[in-house]
Amino acid sequence: MMYGEELHIYNPTITDAALETAIDLNAATGVKYLRTIELPGMVLYWGYRVTTAFAASTTVTPGLLTLYRYTKTIQTAVLGNAGGTGYAVGDLLSVTQTGASGGIIRVLNRGVNYNYEVNLATVALQGAGDNAFTVTIDDKKAIDTITLADPDTPLTAWAVPAGYLHVKKVPNDPGDTSPTPLPPASYKAGEGLAIWVTTMLNGDVAETGAYQPFIIVQNRGENFAGQPLWVTVD
């Protein structure tokens, strides 16, 4: 059994060993933190630490961070660049991706080890489809959001001092399939946790500041049966 909290923070050079690289307050959208989880556990809290005081004037759009879970299973599937012929409503299609297996869309089975990719091939499991149908899939699942602003002051004029901690408790994830009783927002080994800038802060005067995103997780004991990405070795 393995229990205990870990502080996972953004540091592209030495992973989460120290607070080092900060992110600009008005950084462009995209992934700013990504960590693959080696041990199963639960996400407890997340947020950011202000490293350079936030200052903004006449903010038009506040920045928004989103905490994502990369589940390694198919969360969304949309038509790729080809629809094929001969398919009927209700047909089942197996999604083909190197290193992944078990993904069936309509959707009946999320599979294992899938991640974002465009125009993946499929194999018809029934019906008269010609196997030319392609799909674009993603394994990303949004868990929570945080605004890059002081929640107690108007967005038109606010300042946040260095050292300020904006922390949120991660909400429980009722769709999780972990062992009963359901741990809050749990993840499996091999999944990823990521913080994205989903909306870039914009103002019509000026905005300055920097921050360090963080995630606090708690590892938990687990059996191999509940961890499809773990492989036993002799």
N, C-alpha and C positions, 0 to 999 in steps of 0.2 A: 504494500500500500504506500502510495506516495502523495503527500499533501503538503501544501505550503504555497505562499503567494510569490509571484515573480513580477518584477516591474520590467515590462518590455517597452523600450523607448526607441525613438528614431536615431539611428547612427549608421549611415551607409558604409562606413569604413570598418568599424569594429562591432557591428550589429548592435546589441543593446548593452554594451559594457559601460558606457558613460554618457552623460549629457554632453553633446558636442556640437553637432550641426543643427542650427536653428532654421526655421522656415519663415520667409518674409510674410508679413501680415497680408499683403495683397498678391501672394503667389498665384500663378496660373492654375487652372483646374488640372486634375490628374492625381495619380497615386503619390502620396508623400511618405507613406510608411507601409511596409509589407514584410510580414514575418511568417515563415512556415512553422507550424506547431509540431514539436516532436513528441509531446506527451499529451494524452487526453486530459480534458479539464473543463473549466467554466470561466467565462469572461465576467469579471465582477464590476470593474469600473473602467472608465476611459475619460480622456480629456486632454488638456494642454496646459503647459506651464509657460507663462510669459517670460521671455528672456530679455527682450528689449521692449520698453514701455510702449503700449499701444496708444496711438494718438490719431484721431481722424476728425475731419471737419466736413460737414455737409455730405455725409455718406449717402450715396444713392442706393447702393446694394450691399448689404452686409455679407461677409464671407460665410460659407457654410461647409462644415466638415461632416463626412458620413463614415461611419464604421461599417465595414463590410466583412462578411465571412466567405472565404473561398471554399466551398463545400466539397469540391472534387466530384460533384454529381450534377446532372443536368437540371438547372433551375428554370431556364428559358430556352425555347427553341422556336426559331422563325424561319420562314422560307429563305433559302439561299439564292443562288443565281439561276437555278433551274428547277422547274416544277415536275418535269418528267411527263409521262403519259400512262394511261391505263389505271390510275389510282381511283379508289372509291372512298367515300366517307366511311370512317371506321377502320380503314386499313392500318396495320401495325408496321412500323419501320424500325429496323435496328440501325443505330448510329455508329459509324465506323470512325474511330480515332486511335492512332497509335498509342499503345500503353493503357487504353481504357477498354472497358467491357460492360455488357449488360444493359446499355442504354436503349430503351425502347420508347419511341414517341407515339403519342396520341393524347397524353403522355401516361404510360403505365409503369415504367421502371426508370429511375433516375440514374442507374448504373453506378460505376465506381471509377475514379481517377480521370474524370472528364474535366476539361477546362476550356476557357474561351477560345473559339476558333470559327472562322467563317467558311462557308461552303463545304461542309463535310459530306462525304458520300453516305448513302444509306442502302440498306438491303431490305427488300420487301419480304416480310414474313408471311404474308398471305395476299390473296388477290392477284391482279394482273399487272401490277406496276412494273415498269421497265428498269428499275434501279437507277434511274437518272435523277431522282429527287435529291436535292441537296438542302442542308440545313445549317444555319448559324446558331451556335449554342453558347451559353454562358453559365458558369457555375457560381457566379457572384450573388450573394444575398444580403440586402441591406438590413442592418440591425438597429442603428440609432443615428441621430444627427445632433450636432452642436453648432451654435452660431458663434462666429468670431466677433464677439461684441460683449460689452458689459450689459447684462440683462436688466440692471437696475437704473440705467440712464438712457435718455433718448438717443437714437442712432444719429441724430443730426449733429451731435457734439458730445463726444465721450473720450475718456482716457482710462487706461488700465495700467497700473504700475508693474514694473518688473517684479517677478516672484509670485504674481497672482496665479492661483490654480483654479482652473475651471474644470470641475469634475462632475461626471454623471454616472449614476448607477445604471448598468446595462439591463434593459428590460428582459424578462423571461421570454424564451422562445418556445411557444406552444407547439411548433411544428417539428421539434427535435425528436429523434427516435432513440435517444440514449436509454440505458437501462432504468427501470423504475426504482425509486421515485425520480422524477425528472429533475436534474440539476438545472439551475438557471443558465440559460444561453450557453449550453455546453457545446464543445467541439470535439472532433476526433483527431487523433494523431495523423499528420500529413496534410491537414487542412491549413488554410492561411487566414490570418487576420490582417486587415488593411484599413488604413485611414486615407480617405480621398479628400481633396478639395473639390467639392462638387459645384460650388458657386464661388467665383473670385470676388473679393471685396473691391468695390469701385467707388470712388468719390469724385466730385467735380472740383475739389481744391487740393487736398493732400492727405496721405495716410502713411504712417510709419509704424514700425514695430516688427517683432519676430517672436516665434513661439516654438515650443518643443512638444509634439503630441506624445501621449503615452497610453498604454493599455495595462491594466492590472488583471492578472489571471490567477487562477488557483488550480494546480494540478490535482488529479484524483486517481485513485487506484482503478484498474480496469482489466478485464480479461481480454484475451486475443480475439474471442468470438465477436466482440463488439467493435473491433478495430480492423476494418477490411484492408487498410493500407499497411498494416504491420505484417511483416513476414518473419517467421521463426527460422533461426539458423542453428545448426549443430555446433 
